[in-house]
Amino acid sequence: MSPSPDDLEALGANAPGEACAARGAPTQPSVPGRAGEAVPDAPDTRNAAGAPDDYAALDPRARDVLDFWFGAPADPAFGHARKQWFNGGEAFDAQIRERYGALVGAATAGALDAWAQRPLGALAVILVLDQFSRNIHRGTPLAYVSDRHALAHAKALVASGGDRALPTGHHRAFAYLPFEHDESLDSQREAVRLCAQIKHEAGCSDYYDHALRHAAVVERFGRFPHRNAILGRTSTDGEISFLKTPGSSF
C-alpha cells in the first residue's frame, strides 16, 4: 500500500525542512530534530575545494576518480548531476570494473586511506569504496563488503567539517551516501540531517527525498529487505509484502 501524505509528513516532521514525497515509505518513523525548524540555504561551497594547489596536491589516482565521476573542474558539466550515477546500466558497470577494479581492491585493503588527509581525497576514497564497489559487484554480497570502511571515512570527514569544503552539493551528497547505505537507524538519521543541508542547492533536492525513504525503511524493518536475497537472509512476511510494492528496492 502506498504511503499517505500524513505518513510522509511524519517522516520529515522532526527533520529539518519539508517532508517530501516518497515511494513505498512506511509510517511514523522518528527522525530527530526540532519540528518545524527551517533549513537555511546551504553556503555556496562551489570552488571552495577547487583551488588549483589543493587539487594538484591529490594523489593522481584520486584526481582521476573525481574527474571520472564529476568531470574535471574545467568541464562545463562539472557540478551537475549525471545520469550514469544511478542509471548507468551494465555498460557503465563494466567500464568501472575494467578501469577501477584494482583500485577497489586496494581501497578495501586500506591502501588508499592516506587520501583522506584532504576533503577531496576523502571523497575520492569514499567513491571507490561506496560507489565503485557497488558497480563492480552489483547483485552480490561483495557490493556491501566495503560499506563500513566507507562509513568510517564519511564520519571522519563530517566530524572534521571537511564535507563543507567540497565544491558542490553533489560532491557533498556522495560523501553522505555511506550513512544512507548503512542499516543503522542512527546513520539513517544522520543521512537525513546532512542531506537537508544541501537540498536547496541546485539539483540536490532529490538527495533529501531519497534519504527520507531510506530512513523510513530502516525505521520499519531495521534493515533493507531488498538485500535479503543477496545476503542470504530470510525475509519476514512483512518484508515479502513490502518488496512487492513499487519503489521498495533502491
Backbone hydrogen bonds in HBPLUS format (Angstrom, degrees):
<---DONOR---> <-ACCEPTOR-->    atom                        ^
c    i                          cat <-CA-CA->   ^        H-A-AA   ^      H-
h    n   atom  resd res      DA  || num        DHA   H-A  angle D-A-AA Bond
n    s   type  num  typ     dist DA aas  dist angle  dist       angle   num
A0007-ASP N   A0004-SER O   3.01 MM   3  5.11 120.1  2.39  99.7 114.4     1
A0008-LEU N   A0004-SER O   3.17 MM   4  6.54 158.5  2.21 155.3 160.2     2
A0009-GLU N   A0005-PRO O   2.95 MM   4  6.15 151.0  2.04 144.6 153.1     3
A0010-ALA N   A0006-ASP O   2.95 MM   4  6.19 145.9  2.07 142.9 151.7     4
A0011-LEU N   A0007-ASP O   3.25 MM   4  6.61 143.2  2.40 141.3 150.2     5
A0012-GLY N   A0008-LEU O   3.38 MM   4  6.75 153.6  2.45 146.2 151.2     6
A0013-ALA N   A0009-GLU O   2.85 MM   4  5.67 115.9  2.26 142.8 159.6     7
A0015-ALA N   A0012-GLY O   3.10 MM   3  4.99 156.3  2.16 101.7 109.0     8
A0017-GLY N   A0037-GLU O   3.44 MM  20  6.66 167.9  2.46 165.5 168.0     9
A0037-GLU N   A0034-ARG O   3.25 MM   3  5.71 153.9  2.32 137.0 134.8    10
A0048-ALA N   A0045-THR O   2.87 MM   3  5.18 160.2  1.90 129.3 133.8    11
A0050-GLY N   A0047-ASN O   3.04 MM   3  4.48 153.4  2.11  92.0  99.9    12
A0054-ASP N   A0051-ALA O   3.03 MM   3  5.38 113.9  2.49 108.1 123.3    13
A0055-TYR N   A0051-ALA O   2.97 MM   4  6.19 169.3  1.99 166.4 169.8    14
A0056-ALA N   A0052-PRO O   2.79 MM   4  5.79 162.0  1.82 151.5 157.3    15
A0057-ALA N   A0053-ASP O   3.05 MM   4  6.09 132.3  2.29 136.6 147.9    16
A0058-LEU N   A0055-TYR O   3.21 MM   3  5.62 160.8  2.25 110.1 115.9    17
A0062-ALA N   A0059-ASP O   2.81 MM   3  5.19 125.7  2.11 110.4 125.3    18
A0063-ARG N   A0059-ASP O   3.09 MM   4  6.52 155.5  2.15 155.7 163.3    19
A0064-ASP N   A0060-PRO O   2.98 MM   4  6.20 153.1  2.05 142.6 150.0    20
A0065-VAL N   A0061-ARG O   3.03 MM   4  6.29 153.5  2.11 142.9 149.1    21
A0066-LEU N   A0062-ALA O   3.04 MM   4  6.31 166.5  2.06 153.5 156.3    22
A0067-ASP N   A0063-ARG O   2.84 MM   4  6.00 164.0  1.86 153.9 158.7    23
A0068-PHE N   A0064-ASP O   2.90 MM   4  5.97 156.1  1.95 145.5 152.2    24
A0069-TRP N   A0065-VAL O   3.04 MM   4  6.22 156.6  2.10 148.1 154.0    25
A0070-PHE N   A0066-LEU O   2.82 MM   4  5.78 170.0  1.83 156.1 159.5    26
A0071-GLY N   A0067-ASP O   2.82 MM   4  4.29 133.4  2.03 115.7 125.9    27
A0075-ASP N   A0072-ALA O   2.79 MM   3  5.14 157.8  1.84 118.3 126.1    28
A0078-PHE N   A0075-ASP O   2.91 MM   3  5.25 164.1  1.94 116.9 122.0    29
A0080-HIS N   A0077-ALA O   3.10 MM   3  5.63 148.7  2.20 143.3 140.8    30
A0085-TRP N   A0082-ARG O   3.16 MM   3  5.78 157.5  2.22 115.6 122.0    31
A0087-ASN N   A0083-LYS O   2.99 MM   4  5.77 142.8  2.13 151.1 160.5    32
A0093-ASP N   A0089-GLY O   3.12 MM   4  6.44 160.5  2.16 151.0 157.0    33
A0094-ALA N   A0090-GLU O   2.87 MM   4  6.07 159.0  1.91 149.3 154.9    34
A0095-GLN N   A0091-ALA O   2.97 MM   4  6.19 150.1  2.06 141.9 150.1    35
A0096-ILE N   A0092-PHE O   3.03 MM   4  6.32 160.3  2.07 152.4 156.4    36
A0097-ARG N   A0093-ASP O   2.88 MM   4  6.11 156.5  1.93 149.3 156.7    37
A0098-GLU N   A0094-ALA O   2.97 MM   4  6.15 160.4  2.01 149.0 153.1    38
A0099-ARG N   A0095-GLN O   2.96 MM   4  6.07 160.1  2.00 146.3 152.5    39
A0100-TYR N   A0096-ILE O   2.69 MM   4  5.34 158.8  1.73 146.2 152.3    40
A0101-GLY N   A0097-ARG O   3.09 MM   4  4.70 130.2  2.35 122.3 124.6    41
A0103-LEU N   A0100-TYR O   3.04 MM   3  5.02 115.5  2.47  96.0 112.5    42
A0104-VAL N   A0100-TYR O   2.94 MM   4  6.22 152.1  2.02 159.2 166.2    43
A0105-GLY N   A0101-GLY O   3.26 MM   4  6.60 157.6  2.31 145.5 150.8    44
A0106-ALA N   A0102-ALA O   3.02 MM   4  6.33 152.0  2.10 144.2 152.0    45
A0107-ALA N   A0103-LEU O   2.87 MM   4  6.10 159.7  1.91 150.8 156.0    46
A0108-THR N   A0104-VAL O   2.91 MM   4  6.08 161.9  1.94 152.1 156.9    47
A0109-ALA N   A0105-GLY O   3.14 MM   4  6.30 143.4  2.28 138.6 147.6    48
A0111-ALA N   A0106-ALA O   2.90 MM   5  5.21 144.6  2.03 163.6 153.4    49
A0110-GLY N   A0107-ALA O   2.95 MM   3  5.05 157.3  2.00 105.3 112.4    50
A0113-ASP N   A0110-GLY O   3.35 MM   3  5.44 170.2  2.36 109.6 111.5    51
A0115-TRP N   A0112-LEU O   2.96 MM   3  5.73 157.7  2.01 122.8 129.2    52
A0116-ALA N   A0113-ASP O   3.05 MM   3  5.75 153.1  2.12 118.6 124.7    53
A0117-GLN N   A0114-ALA O   3.27 MM   3  5.95 159.8  2.32 122.3 122.3    54
A0118-ARG N   A0115-TRP O   3.42 MM   3  6.62 173.3  2.42 133.1 132.2    55
A0121-GLY N   A0118-ARG O   3.03 MM   3  5.08 114.5  2.47  98.9 115.4    56
A0122-ALA N   A0118-ARG O   2.79 MM   4  6.07 154.0  1.86 159.4 167.9    57
A0123-LEU N   A0119-PRO O   2.95 MM   4  6.25 156.7  2.00 148.8 155.0    58
A0124-ALA N   A0120-LEU O   2.97 MM   4  6.22 151.6  2.05 141.7 149.5    59
A0125-VAL N   A0121-GLY O   3.06 MM   4  6.39 160.6  2.10 151.8 155.1    60
A0126-ILE N   A0122-ALA O   2.96 MM   4  6.16 151.5  2.04 147.1 155.8    61
A0127-LEU N   A0123-LEU O   2.88 MM   4  6.14 156.4  1.94 151.5 157.4    62
A0128-VAL N   A0124-ALA O   3.11 MM   4  6.42 158.2  2.16 147.6 152.8    63
A0129-LEU N   A0125-VAL O   3.00 MM   4  6.18 164.1  2.03 148.4 152.3    64
A0130-ASP N   A0126-ILE O   2.73 MM   4  5.63 164.1  1.76 156.5 161.4    65
A0131-GLN N   A0127-LEU O   2.86 MM   4  5.04 148.2  1.96 127.1 137.3    66
A0132-PHE N   A0127-LEU O   2.93 MM   5  6.32 162.5  1.96 155.7 161.6    67
A0134-ARG N   A0131-GLN O   2.95 MM   3  5.24 124.9  2.26 104.0 118.3    68
A0135-ASN N   A0131-GLN O   3.02 MM   4  6.43 156.1  2.08 154.5 161.9    69
A0136-ILE N   A0132-PHE O   2.88 MM   4  6.05 165.7  1.90 156.3 159.7    70
A0137-HIS N   A0133-SER O   2.97 MM   4  5.87 156.1  2.03 139.4 146.1    71
A0140-THR N   A0137-HIS O   3.05 MM   3  5.70 142.8  2.20 152.0 149.7    72
A0143-ALA N   A0140-THR O   3.04 MM   3  5.73 163.2  2.07 119.6 124.8    73
A0144-TYR N   A0141-PRO O   3.10 MM   3  5.89 164.0  2.13 121.7 125.5    74
A0145-VAL N   A0142-LEU O   3.31 MM   3  4.97 157.9  2.36  97.0 103.5    75
A0147-ASP N   A0144-TYR O   3.16 MM   3  5.36 168.6  2.18 114.2 116.7    76
A0150-ALA N   A0146-SER O   2.94 MM   4  6.22 161.7  1.98 158.0 163.2    77
A0151-LEU N   A0147-ASP O   2.85 MM   4  6.04 157.2  1.90 149.0 155.8    78
A0152-ALA N   A0148-ARG O   2.96 MM   4  6.16 151.1  2.04 142.6 149.7    79
A0153-HIS N   A0149-HIS O   3.24 MM   4  6.59 155.5  2.31 146.3 151.7    80
A0154-ALA N   A0150-ALA O   2.93 MM   4  6.22 156.2  1.98 149.1 156.6    81
A0155-LYS N   A0151-LEU O   2.83 MM   4  6.02 162.5  1.86 155.4 159.2    82
A0156-ALA N   A0152-ALA O   3.10 MM   4  6.26 160.1  2.14 143.2 148.5    83
A0157-LEU N   A0153-HIS O   2.94 MM   4  6.11 156.0  2.00 148.2 154.9    84
A0158-VAL N   A0154-ALA O   2.99 MM   4  6.20 166.1  2.01 153.5 156.5    85
A0159-ALA N   A0155-LYS O   2.88 MM   4  6.00 162.6  1.91 150.3 155.9    86
A0160-SER N   A0156-ALA O   3.07 MM   4  6.16 144.2  2.20 140.7 148.9    87
A0162-GLY N   A0157-LEU O   3.06 MM   5  5.26 124.0  2.39 162.9 161.5    88
A0161-GLY N   A0158-VAL O   3.01 MM   3  5.04 146.5  2.13 101.1 111.6    89
A0164-ARG N   A0161-GLY O   3.16 MM   3  5.81 145.2  2.29 115.0 122.4    90
A0165-ALA N   A0162-GLY O   3.00 MM   3  5.24 155.6  2.06 107.2 115.1    91
A0166-LEU N   A0163-ASP O   3.25 MM   3  5.54 165.9  2.28 108.0 112.0    92
A0172-ARG N   A0168-THR O   3.11 MM   4  6.49 160.5  2.15 149.3 154.5    93
A0173-ALA N   A0169-GLY O   2.85 MM   4  6.07 152.9  1.92 147.0 154.8    94
A0174-PHE N   A0170-HIS O   3.23 MM   4  6.52 158.2  2.28 150.6 153.4    95
A0175-ALA N   A0171-HIS O   3.27 MM   4  6.59 136.0  2.48 139.4 151.3    96
A0175-ALA N   A0172-ARG O   3.00 MM   3  5.04 129.6  2.26  97.2 111.6    97
A0176-TYR N   A0172-ARG O   3.08 MM   4  6.40 127.8  2.37 141.9 156.2    98
A0176-TYR N   A0173-ALA O   2.96 MM   3  5.06 136.7  2.15  97.6 110.5    99
A0177-LEU N   A0173-ALA O   3.08 MM   4  6.34 125.0  2.39 143.7 158.3   100
A0179-PHE N   A0176-TYR O   3.01 MM   3  5.73 140.5  2.17 121.4 130.6   101
A0180-GLU N   A0177-LEU O   2.95 MM   3  4.89 111.8  2.43  96.9 113.8   102
A0181-HIS N   A0177-LEU O   2.88 MM   4  6.11 140.9  2.03 154.4 166.2   103
A0182-ASP N   A0179-PHE O   3.30 MM   3  5.36 151.3  2.39  99.4 107.6   104
A0188-GLN N   A0184-SER O   3.01 MM   4  6.33 154.6  2.08 148.5 156.1   105
A0189-ARG N   A0185-LEU O   2.92 MM   4  6.15 158.5  1.97 151.3 156.1   106
A0190-GLU N   A0186-ASP O   3.03 MM   4  6.27 149.6  2.13 141.6 150.2   107
A0191-ALA N   A0187-SER O   2.87 MM   4  6.16 149.9  1.96 147.2 155.6   108
A0192-VAL N   A0188-GLN O   3.03 MM   4  6.36 157.2  2.09 150.0 155.0   109
A0193-ARG N   A0189-ARG O   3.00 MM   4  6.24 162.4  2.03 145.9 150.9   110
A0194-LEU N   A0190-GLU O   2.90 MM   4  6.07 165.7  1.92 153.9 157.3   111
A0195-CYS N   A0191-ALA O   2.90 MM   4  5.95 166.6  1.91 151.3 155.5   112
A0196-ALA N   A0192-VAL O   2.99 MM   4  6.03 140.7  2.15 143.0 152.7   113
A0197-GLN N   A0194-LEU O   3.03 MM   3  5.35 139.2  2.20 103.4 114.6   114
A0198-ILE N   A0195-CYS O   3.23 MM   3  5.42 147.1  2.35 101.4 110.1   115
A0201-GLU N   A0198-ILE O   2.94 MM   3  5.44 162.0  1.97 117.8 123.8   116
A0204-CYS N   A0201-GLU O   3.04 MM   3  5.54 157.0  2.10 146.4 141.9   117
A0207-TYR N   A0204-CYS O   3.26 MM   3  5.74 142.5  2.41 109.1 117.9   118
A0208-TYR N   A0205-SER O   3.15 MM   3  5.59 128.9  2.42 107.7 119.0   119
A0209-ASP N   A0205-SER O   3.31 MM   4  6.71 159.7  2.36 147.7 153.3   120
A0210-HIS N   A0206-ASP O   2.91 MM   4  6.13 166.3  1.92 156.5 158.8   121
A0211-ALA N   A0207-TYR O   2.97 MM   4  6.14 150.5  2.06 140.0 148.6   122
A0212-LEU N   A0208-TYR O   2.99 MM   4  6.27 156.2  2.05 153.2 158.4   123
A0213-ARG N   A0209-ASP O   3.13 MM   4  6.46 156.4  2.19 147.6 153.8   124
A0214-HIS N   A0210-HIS O   2.91 MM   4  6.15 164.6  1.94 155.3 158.9   125
A0215-ALA N   A0211-ALA O   2.97 MM   4  6.07 163.9  1.99 148.0 152.9   126
A0216-ALA N   A0212-LEU O   2.98 MM   4  6.15 149.3  2.08 143.5 151.8   127
A0217-VAL N   A0213-ARG O   3.18 MM   4  6.46 153.4  2.26 147.3 152.9   128
A0218-VAL N   A0214-HIS O   3.15 MM   4  6.48 166.8  2.17 156.8 159.4   129
A0219-GLU N   A0215-ALA O   2.85 MM   4  5.96 150.9  1.94 145.7 154.7   130
A0220-ARG N   A0216-ALA O   3.05 MM   4  6.20 147.3  2.16 139.7 147.5   131
A0221-PHE N   A0217-VAL O   2.86 MM   4  6.02 169.8  1.87 158.7 161.3   132
A0222-GLY N   A0218-VAL O   2.76 MM   4  4.45 140.6  1.92 118.7 128.8   133
A0227-ARG N   A0224-PHE O   3.04 MM   3  5.81 164.0  2.06 124.5 129.6   134
A0228-ASN N   A0225-PRO O   2.98 MM   3  5.36 159.0  2.02 113.8 120.6   135
A0231-LEU N   A0227-ARG O   2.91 MM   4  6.05 159.1  1.95 162.3 168.8   136
A0232-GLY N   A0228-ASN O   2.87 MM   4  5.78 108.8  2.39 143.8 159.8   137
A0233-ARG N   A0228-ASN O   2.77 MM   5  4.51 155.1  1.83 139.1 139.7   138
A0240-ILE N   A0236-THR O   2.90 MM   4  6.20 159.6  1.94 154.4 159.9   139
A0241-SER N   A0237-ASP O   3.01 MM   4  6.24 159.9  2.05 149.4 154.3   140
A0242-PHE N   A0238-GLY O   2.94 MM   4  6.12 156.3  2.00 142.2 149.3   141
A0243-LEU N   A0239-GLU O   2.85 MM   4  6.04 155.6  1.91 153.0 158.5   142
A0244-LYS N   A0241-SER O   3.18 MM   3  5.48 154.2  2.25 105.6 113.4   143
A0245-THR N   A0242-PHE O   2.96 MM   3  5.54 165.3  1.99 119.2 124.0   144
A0248-SER N   A0245-THR O   3.33 MM   3  5.80 141.0  2.50 141.2 136.4   145
